[in-house]
């Protein structure tokens, strides 16, 4: 069974290949430095049979978002202010080429949302923000309820109360069954 854990020195980060040079370079060259400087928390998916091989990864960090950048349909119904509010940034999410379409991306995203939600209880965060690396990835995030901040933007948000509802409806259990 695959699971997610924090990036550590025993993980073979240089062997990871997602097919996207930007995402690969981050893990190969920047991730450990970002972790050491507390710029991002990096989590990796690994398998029980080979816990050193990275199947995918994601990063989380604290973030500020302009209240006005939260789509009106979300901001007005929740009565959010227009000034900057705390958020969680899902900075990167990548799956190894050989693991595509095997549920790793979903496992990583659900784990990222769970981590963000749990931390938001101690350190306020209104939403998770993601900047889709390209337009082709936008529908993937929208499947989970992310909403574009503007019609032509690749920046999307998912409100923390929506994340809480996902977990209250057993999204974690459904994901584990599909992996």
Secondary structure, 3 states (H helix, E strand, C coil): CEEEEECCCCCCHHHCCCCCHHHHHHHHHHHHHHHHCCCCEEEEEEECCCCCCCCEEEEEEEEEEEHHHCCHHHHHHHCCCCCEEEEEEEEEEEECHHHCCCCHHHHHHHHHHHHHHHHHCCCCCCEEEEECCCHHHHHHHHHCCCEECCCCCCEEEEEHHHHHHHHHCCHHHHHHHHC
